[in-house]
């Protein structure tokens, strides 16, 4: 299994660390070409939503990402309220 992690804003490094602990391969997505890599799912780390959208738009990633998600790509989005990697 390979998971793409959107690496534009948010705790993308922490998401990758947790995936590694779980034995799951991952890679960072920083530009539209990263969306072309084979992936079994994608993580959209939290960040400020207006800024995130602007970054995605400026990089030409919005439509491709929407198409991928709407076509069934398993997607996990987090927000500032979720503590990635914290174990209870």
Secondary structure, DSSP 8 states (H G I E B T S, - for coil): -EEEEE-SSSSHHHHHHHHHHTT-EEEEE-SGGGGGS--SEEEE----HHHHHHHHHHTT-HHHHHHHHHTT--EEE--TT--TT---
